[in-house]
């Protein structure tokens, strides 16, 4: 896997962490521990930043760039899906008309819950 821009040379954020996970189905997956990563077309969080979902806190522990062609079934499972094809179909249904281009790059945000 070619994870460019590993945590030490990240460009400026393009959005805020409160917009990182907004779909209710995704929020539920995070709260259930089934989703530990999310991909966006921009960078929404810094490493160490805290995301709050339904009064629970999650810390971003890794942010990196990845091409769609590099995604694996394991990446899809971290997104809360059974496999890559299920993840791909979900993304394409959310973004009608968007092509799935293997060379297209996205920002991966990995996170874990903060235990009290």
Residue pairs with C-beta under 8 A, 6 or more apart in sequence:
1 66
1 70
2 66
2 67
2 70
3 64
3 65
3 66
3 108
4 64
4 65
4 105
5 11
5 64
5 65
6 64
7 47
7 62
7 63
7 64
10 43
10 46
10 63
11 43
12 43
13 42
13 43
13 44
13 45
13 46
14 42
14 43
14 44
15 40
15 42
15 43
15 44
16 44
17 44
17 45
17 49
17 50
17 51
17 60
18 51
18 52
19 44
20 38
20 40
20 44
20 45
20 51
20 109
21 27
21 30
21 35
21 38
21 51
21 53
23 94
26 35
26 38
26 80
27 53
27 54
29 35
29 80
30 36
30 53
30 58
30 80
30 111
31 53
31 54
31 56
33 113
34 80
35 78
35 79
35 80
36 78
36 110
36 111
36 112
37 75
37 78
37 79
37 108
37 109
37 110
37 111
38 79
38 108
38 109
38 111
39 66
39 79
39 106
39 107
39 108
39 109
40 106
40 107
40 109
41 106
41 107
42 107
43 63
43 107
43 109
44 107
44 109
45 51
45 60
45 63
45 109
46 60
46 63
47 60
47 61
47 62
47 63
48 59
48 60
48 61
49 59
49 60
50 57
50 58
50 59
50 60
50 114
51 57
51 58
51 59
51 60
51 111
52 58
56 113
57 113
57 114
58 111
58 112
58 113
58 114
59 111
59 112
59 114
60 109
60 110
60 111
61 110
61 111
61 112
62 108
62 109
62 110
63 107
63 108
63 109
63 110
64 107
64 108
65 105
65 106
65 107
65 108
66 75
66 105
66 106
66 107
66 108
67 102
67 103
67 104
67 105
67 106
68 100
68 101
68 102
68 103
68 104
68 105
68 106
69 102
69 103
71 84
71 87
72 84
73 83
73 84
75 84
75 87
75 108
76 82
76 83
76 84
76 86
76 87
76 88
77 83
78 110
79 87
81 87
81 90
88 100
91 98
91 100
92 98
92 100
